[in-house]
């Protein structure tokens, strides 16, 4: 067999090993990571929605306090950005 034939055979075998590794190890790991990311994003979205609902409820329960806090925050931001 020629040297070129041997190199081509070795490259073919290596390519098959890489394909097998991708199918058996890498793709399942990436799938698991993607599933975890989706779950985490859902949890973060739920927590943010819960906090927004709580803030909205507080504003409805205590509108004057909310206006006072917003005015103070605006004043402080104005002073800081000058």
C-alpha positions in Angstrom: 0.0 0.0 0.0 1.2 3.5 -0.7 1.9 6.2 1.9 -1.0 8.3 0.5 -3.4 5.3 0.8 -2.3 4.7 4.4 -2.7 8.4 5.3 -6.2 8.5 3.7 -7.2 5.4 5.6 -5.9 6.9 8.9 -7.8 10.1 8.2 -11.0 8.2 7.4 -10.6 6.3 10.7 -10.0 9.5 12.6 -13.0 11.2 11.0 -15.2 8.2 12.0 -13.9 8.4 15.6 -14.6 12.1 15.8 -18.1 11.6 14.4 -18.7 8.8 16.9 -17.4 11.0 19.8 -19.7 13.9 18.7 -22.7 11.6 18.5 -22.1 9.8 21.8 -20.6 12.4 24.1 -20.7 16.0 22.8 -24.3 16.2 21.5 -25.9 14.8 24.6 -23.8 17.1 26.8 -24.8 20.1 24.7 -28.4 19.0 24.9 -28.2 18.7 28.7 -26.6 22.2 29.0 -29.3 23.7 26.7 -32.1 22.1 28.9 -30.5 23.5 32.0 -30.2 27.0 30.5 -33.9 26.9 29.5 -34.9 25.8 33.0 -32.8 28.6 34.6 -34.2 31.2 32.2 -37.7 30.1 33.1 -36.9 30.4 36.8 -35.4 33.8 36.4 -38.4 34.9 34.4 -40.8 33.7 37.1 -38.8 35.4 39.8 -38.8 38.7 37.9 -42.5 38.4 37.3 -43.1 37.7 41.0 -41.0 40.8 42.0 -42.8 43.0 39.5 -46.2 41.8 40.9 -45.0 42.5 44.5 -43.9 46.0 43.5 -47.1 46.7 41.7 -49.1 45.5 44.7 -47.0 47.8 47.0 -47.6 50.8 44.8 -51.4 50.1 44.8 -51.4 49.7 48.6 -49.3 52.7 49.4 -49.4 55.2 46.5 -48.2 58.2 48.5 -45.1 56.4 49.8 -44.4 55.2 46.3 -44.6 58.7 44.9 -42.3 60.0 47.6 -39.8 57.3 47.0 -39.9 58.0 43.2 -39.4 61.7 43.8 -36.4 61.1 46.1 -34.9 58.7 43.6 -35.3 61.2 40.8 -33.8 64.0 42.9 -30.8 61.8 43.8 -30.2 60.7 40.2 -30.4 64.4 39.1 -27.8 65.4 41.7 -25.5 62.5 40.8 -25.6 63.2 37.1 -24.8 66.9 37.4 
